[in-house]
Amino acid sequence: MKRSILNISILDSLLEGFQVIDYNWKYLYVNATVANQGQSTIDKLIGKTMMECYPGIENTFMFSQLRKCMDERATLHFENEFTYNDGSQNWFELRIEPIPEGIFVLSTNITNRKRAEEELIQLKNDLETKVKKRTAELEKLNNEKDVILKEMHHRVKNNLQIISSLIRLQMEEGDNHFNGVLDKTQSRIETIASIHESLYKHKDLALINVANYWKKLFRDCLNSLVNEPDNFRLNLAIDYLELPVDKMIPLGLLINEWITNSILHGFKGRNHGAIYLGLQLKAGKYVLTYKDDGIGFSEGSEEDGEHHLGHFLIEGFAEQLNGTVKKKASKEGVCFELEFE
């Protein structure tokens, strides 16, 4: 083959390897890059077969592709890991084209790129392994924390119920006025106990569903204070909200005071009544509205002292919520509005 045909000056200057192989697998031409890639020299390669230069090469994937191009006259493009006679390896990107003399091969050493890719894959796998391990550790810790918190809320609820039972026993020996005070104290304790019960039964140990809890609180108040609880109804208008325990305890105690006052005073002399509870989130603040359709509160009644105590407690609970309570004008019963952050 004449060197002029191959335009040797251009091929010799290529950074890529360029080689021409005839039908008998002899090297007709190789540039310096090919010799370097093959860990050999131009003189050692030219005129010799591939099998003579690299024993066993005929059994490799690369050689099967060279044969395919030679036999089928097909252009092929692929990546290949080449193993040298000393056992070392390099990666090459190969483009094989059929020519009249046989085939030519354009080769680029991509070993650094492949190693970088392998390192990235290994780093990715190591990171995924570490993430899985850490996730498992965190899940274990979280499960242990949940168990501890559930047990804590359960025990707090049980202890509060014990206190409530002791108060009930004391009421059996006290006078009517004292019993009334104890009865309200017991109701407040049971309100807190109910919140802890809701927490350890809930999937989220930090939040309580407001609507579900208020329904239970209303039923508990009715069951303890009236003979016909089915005659009383609760109307709820609440956005779906879940509040933390530090909000729900003062909020529950405050509402307990309102419901108790409505039942004992607003519905006094009646065996029926309705209470409205609304809670919405407006401009970053919660707005709670409480109404009943009772007789309202008349100044100068014998319940004034008790009313003032209840009002004092309500103001205190509102302060815990960083909120303010307003009494609103109403055509019937009472209406209060609580705004808190």
C-alpha positions as CSV (number, residue, x, y, z in Angstrom):
1,M,0.0,0.0,0.0
2,K,1.4,3.4,-1.0
3,R,2.0,5.9,1.8
4,S,0.7,8.7,-0.4
5,I,-2.7,7.0,-0.5
6,L,-3.1,7.4,3.3
7,N,-1.9,10.9,3.4
8,I,0.7,9.9,6.0
9,S,1.6,13.4,7.1
10,I,-1.9,14.0,8.5
11,L,-2.3,10.5,10.0
12,D,1.0,10.7,11.8
13,S,0.0,13.9,13.6
14,L,-3.3,12.5,14.9
15,L,-3.8,12.4,18.6
16,E,-6.1,9.4,18.0
17,G,-4.7,6.1,17.0
18,F,-5.0,5.2,13.4
19,Q,-4.2,1.7,12.0
20,V,-4.8,-0.2,8.8
21,I,-5.2,-4.0,8.9
22,D,-5.4,-6.2,5.8
23,Y,-7.5,-9.3,5.3
24,N,-4.8,-11.5,6.7
25,W,-4.8,-9.4,9.9
26,K,-1.4,-7.8,9.2
27,Y,-0.7,-4.2,10.2
28,L,-0.2,-2.2,7.0
29,Y,0.0,1.1,8.8
30,V,0.0,2.3,12.4
31,N,0.7,5.8,13.6
32,A,2.8,6.6,16.7
33,T,-0.3,6.9,18.8
34,V,-1.4,3.3,18.0
35,A,2.1,2.1,18.8
36,N,2.0,3.9,22.1
37,Q,-1.5,2.7,22.9
38,G,-0.4,-0.9,22.2
39,Q,2.7,-0.5,24.4
40,S,4.9,-1.3,21.3
41,T,6.7,0.5,18.5
42,I,5.8,1.1,14.8
43,D,8.6,-1.1,13.6
44,K,7.5,-4.0,15.8
45,L,3.9,-3.8,14.5
46,I,4.2,-3.1,10.7
47,G,4.1,-6.3,8.6
48,K,3.1,-8.6,11.5
49,T,-0.3,-10.0,12.3
50,M,-2.3,-9.0,15.3
51,M,-2.0,-12.5,16.7
52,E,1.8,-12.4,16.5
53,C,1.9,-9.0,18.3
54,Y,-0.8,-9.8,20.8
55,P,-1.1,-13.6,21.4
56,G,-4.7,-14.6,22.2
57,I,-6.2,-11.4,20.8
58,E,-8.3,-13.6,18.4
59,N,-10.3,-14.7,21.4
60,T,-11.4,-11.3,22.5
61,F,-14.6,-9.3,22.0
62,M,-12.7,-6.6,20.2
63,F,-11.3,-9.1,17.6
64,S,-14.8,-10.5,17.0
65,Q,-15.9,-7.0,16.1
66,L,-13.0,-6.5,13.8
67,R,-13.8,-9.7,12.1
68,K,-17.5,-8.6,11.8
69,C,-16.4,-5.4,10.1
70,M,-14.0,-7.3,7.8
71,D,-16.5,-9.9,6.8
72,E,-19.7,-7.9,6.6
73,R,-18.1,-4.6,5.5
74,A,-20.0,-2.9,8.3
75,T,-19.1,0.3,10.2
76,L,-18.9,-0.3,14.0
77,H,-18.4,2.0,17.0
78,F,-18.0,0.7,20.5
79,E,-15.9,0.9,23.8
80,N,-13.6,-1.9,24.7
81,E,-11.3,-2.8,27.6
82,F,-8.0,-4.1,26.2
83,T,-5.7,-6.4,28.2
84,Y,-2.0,-6.3,27.3
85,N,0.5,-9.2,27.4
86,D,1.6,-8.1,30.9
87,G,-2.0,-8.2,32.3
88,S,-2.5,-4.5,32.5
89,Q,-5.6,-3.0,31.0
90,N,-6.8,0.2,29.2
91,W,-10.1,1.3,27.8
92,F,-10.5,2.5,24.2
93,E,-13.3,4.0,22.1
94,L,-13.0,2.3,18.7
95,R,-14.4,3.2,15.3
96,I,-13.9,0.6,12.6
97,E,-14.5,1.2,8.9
98,P,-14.1,-1.2,5.9
99,I,-11.7,0.0,3.2
100,P,-10.4,-1.8,0.0
101,E,-7.2,-2.9,1.7
102,G,-9.2,-4.4,4.7
103,I,-10.2,-2.2,7.6
104,F,-9.0,0.9,9.4
105,V,-9.4,1.5,13.1
106,L,-9.6,4.8,14.8
107,S,-8.9,4.5,18.6
108,T,-9.1,6.9,21.5
109,N,-7.8,6.1,24.9
110,I,-10.6,6.7,27.4
111,T,-9.1,5.0,30.4
112,N,-9.1,8.1,32.6
113,R,-12.7,8.8,31.7
114,K,-13.8,5.3,32.5
115,R,-11.9,5.3,35.8
116,A,-13.6,8.6,36.7
117,E,-17.0,7.1,35.8
118,E,-16.2,4.0,37.9
119,E,-15.1,6.2,40.8
120,L,-18.3,8.2,40.5
121,I,-20.4,5.0,40.5
122,Q,-18.5,3.7,43.5
123,L,-19.0,7.0,45.3
124,K,-22.7,7.0,44.4
125,N,-23.0,3.4,45.7
126,D,-21.1,4.2,48.9
127,L,-23.2,7.3,49.5
128,E,-26.4,5.3,48.9
129,T,-25.2,2.6,51.3
130,K,-24.4,5.3,54.0
131,V,-27.8,7.0,53.4
132,K,-29.6,3.6,53.8
133,K,-27.7,2.8,56.9
134,R,-28.2,6.2,58.4
135,T,-31.9,6.2,57.5
136,A,-32.3,2.8,59.2
137,E,-30.6,4.2,62.3
138,L,-32.8,7.2,62.3
139,E,-35.9,5.1,61.8
140,K,-34.9,2.9,64.7
141,L,-34.3,6.0,66.9
142,N,-37.6,7.5,65.8
143,N,-39.5,4.3,66.6
144,E,-37.8,4.2,70.0
145,K,-38.7,7.8,70.6
146,D,-42.3,7.1,69.6
147,V,-42.5,4.2,72.0
148,I,-41.1,6.4,74.8
149,L,-43.5,9.3,74.0
150,K,-46.5,7.0,73.8
151,E,-45.6,5.5,77.1
152,M,-45.1,8.9,78.6
153,H,-48.5,10.2,77.4
154,H,-50.1,7.0,78.5
155,R,-48.7,7.3,82.0
156,V,-49.5,11.0,82.3
157,K,-53.1,10.2,81.3
158,N,-53.3,7.4,83.9
159,N,-51.9,9.5,86.6
160,L,-54.4,12.3,85.9
161,Q,-57.2,9.8,85.9
162,I,-56.0,8.6,89.4
163,I,-56.1,12.2,90.6
164,S,-59.6,12.5,89.1
165,S,-60.7,9.3,90.9
166,L,-59.3,10.6,94.2
167,I,-61.3,13.8,93.7
168,R,-64.4,11.8,93.0
169,L,-63.9,9.9,96.3
170,Q,-63.4,13.2,98.2
171,M,-66.7,14.5,96.7
172,E,-68.6,11.7,98.4
173,E,-67.6,13.1,101.7
174,G,-67.9,16.8,101.0
175,D,-70.8,19.3,101.1
176,N,-72.6,20.4,98.0
177,H,-70.7,23.7,97.4
178,F,-67.4,22.0,97.9
179,N,-68.4,19.2,95.6
180,G,-69.3,21.7,92.9
181,V,-65.7,23.1,93.1
182,L,-64.2,19.6,93.0
183,D,-66.5,18.6,90.1
184,K,-65.1,21.4,88.0
185,T,-61.6,20.7,89.0
186,Q,-62.1,17.0,88.1
187,S,-63.5,18.1,84.7
188,R,-60.4,20.2,84.0
189,I,-58.1,17.3,85.0
190,E,-60.0,15.0,82.7
191,T,-59.7,17.5,79.9
192,I,-55.9,17.4,80.1
193,A,-55.9,13.6,80.5
194,S,-58.0,13.4,77.3
195,I,-55.4,15.4,75.4
196,H,-52.7,13.0,76.4
197,E,-54.9,10.1,75.5
198,S,-55.4,11.6,72.0
199,L,-51.6,12.0,71.6
200,Y,-50.6,8.4,72.4
201,K,-53.3,7.0,70.2
202,H,-52.5,9.3,67.3
203,K,-49.9,8.4,64.6
204,D,-48.3,11.8,65.1
205,L,-47.2,12.2,68.7
206,A,-46.8,16.0,68.4
207,L,-50.1,17.0,66.9
208,I,-53.8,16.6,67.7
209,N,-56.7,16.8,65.3
210,V,-58.7,19.7,66.5
211,A,-62.2,18.7,65.3
212,N,-62.0,15.1,66.6
213,Y,-60.8,16.2,70.0
214,W,-63.4,18.9,70.4
215,K,-66.2,16.4,69.6
216,K,-64.9,14.1,72.3
217,L,-64.6,17.0,74.8
218,F,-68.2,18.0,74.1
219,R,-69.4,14.5,74.6
220,D,-67.4,14.1,77.9
221,C,-68.9,17.3,79.3
222,L,-72.4,16.3,78.4
223,N,-72.0,12.8,79.8
224,S,-70.9,14.2,83.2
225,L,-73.3,17.2,83.5
226,V,-76.6,16.3,81.9
227,N,-79.1,13.5,82.1
228,E,-80.1,13.6,78.4
229,P,-76.9,14.3,76.4
230,D,-78.6,13.4,73.1
231,N,-80.7,16.5,73.3
232,F,-77.7,18.8,73.0
233,R,-75.7,19.3,69.8
234,L,-72.4,20.7,68.7
235,N,-72.0,22.6,65.5
236,L,-68.4,22.6,64.2
237,A,-67.0,24.9,61.5
238,I,-63.3,24.1,61.5
239,D,-60.6,24.1,58.8
240,Y,-58.7,20.9,58.9
241,L,-56.1,21.7,61.6
242,E,-53.7,19.8,63.8
243,L,-52.3,21.7,66.8
244,P,-49.4,20.8,69.1
245,V,-49.9,19.9,72.7
246,D,-48.7,23.2,74.1
247,K,-51.6,24.8,72.2
248,M,-54.2,22.1,72.7
249,I,-54.0,22.0,76.5
250,P,-54.9,25.7,77.3
251,L,-57.3,25.7,74.3
252,G,-59.0,22.6,75.6
253,L,-59.3,23.9,79.1
254,L,-60.6,27.2,77.8
255,I,-63.3,25.5,75.8
256,N,-64.1,23.2,78.7
257,E,-64.9,26.3,80.8
258,W,-67.2,27.7,78.1
259,I,-69.0,24.4,77.5
260,T,-69.4,23.8,81.3
261,N,-70.7,27.4,81.8
262,S,-73.2,26.9,78.9
263,I,-74.5,23.6,80.3
264,L,-74.7,24.8,83.9
265,H,-75.9,28.3,83.4
266,G,-76.8,29.1,79.8
267,F,-79.0,25.9,79.5
268,K,-80.2,26.1,83.1
269,G,-83.8,24.8,83.4
270,R,-83.6,23.3,79.9
271,N,-83.0,19.8,78.7
272,H,-81.7,20.9,75.3
273,G,-79.2,23.3,73.7
274,A,-76.8,24.0,70.9
275,I,-73.2,25.1,70.9
276,Y,-71.2,26.4,67.9
277,L,-67.5,26.2,67.7
278,G,-65.6,27.7,64.8
279,L,-61.8,27.8,64.2
280,Q,-60.2,29.3,61.1
281,L,-56.7,30.5,60.2
282,K,-56.8,34.1,59.0
283,A,-53.8,36.2,58.1
284,G,-51.4,34.0,60.2
285,K,-53.6,33.9,63.2
286,Y,-56.2,31.5,64.5
287,V,-59.7,32.9,65.2
288,L,-61.9,30.8,67.5
289,T,-65.6,31.6,67.8
290,Y,-67.8,30.1,70.5
291,K,-71.6,30.6,70.7
292,D,-74.5,29.0,72.5
293,D,-78.3,29.5,72.2
294,G,-78.8,29.6,76.0
295,I,-80.2,32.4,78.2
296,G,-76.9,34.2,78.4
297,F,-75.3,35.6,81.6
298,S,-77.3,38.0,83.8
299,E,-75.3,40.3,86.0
300,G,-76.0,40.1,89.8
301,S,-76.9,36.3,89.7
302,E,-75.8,34.0,92.4
303,E,-73.3,32.5,90.0
304,D,-71.4,35.8,89.8
305,G,-68.5,34.7,91.9
306,E,-68.2,31.4,90.0
307,H,-68.5,33.3,86.7
308,H,-65.7,35.6,87.6
309,L,-63.5,32.7,88.5
310,G,-64.3,31.1,85.1
311,H,-63.6,34.4,83.4
312,F,-60.3,34.6,85.2
313,L,-59.3,31.1,84.1
314,I,-60.3,31.8,80.5
315,E,-58.2,34.9,80.4
316,G,-55.3,32.9,81.8
317,F,-55.7,30.2,79.2
318,A,-55.9,32.9,76.5
319,E,-52.7,34.4,77.8
320,Q,-50.9,31.1,77.5
321,L,-51.9,31.0,73.9
322,N,-50.6,34.6,73.4
323,G,-54.2,35.5,72.5
324,T,-57.0,37.8,73.5
325,V,-60.7,37.0,74.3
326,K,-63.6,39.3,73.4
327,K,-67.2,39.0,74.3
328,K,-69.3,39.7,71.2
329,A,-72.9,41.0,71.0
330,S,-75.4,38.2,70.3
331,K,-79.2,38.0,69.9
332,E,-79.3,34.9,72.1
333,G,-77.0,33.2,74.4
334,V,-73.3,34.2,74.6
335,C,-70.7,34.7,71.9
336,F,-67.0,34.8,72.5
337,E,-64.1,35.3,70.1
338,L,-60.5,34.2,70.8
339,E,-57.7,35.3,68.5
340,F,-54.3,33.7,69.0
341,E,-51.0,33.1,67.1
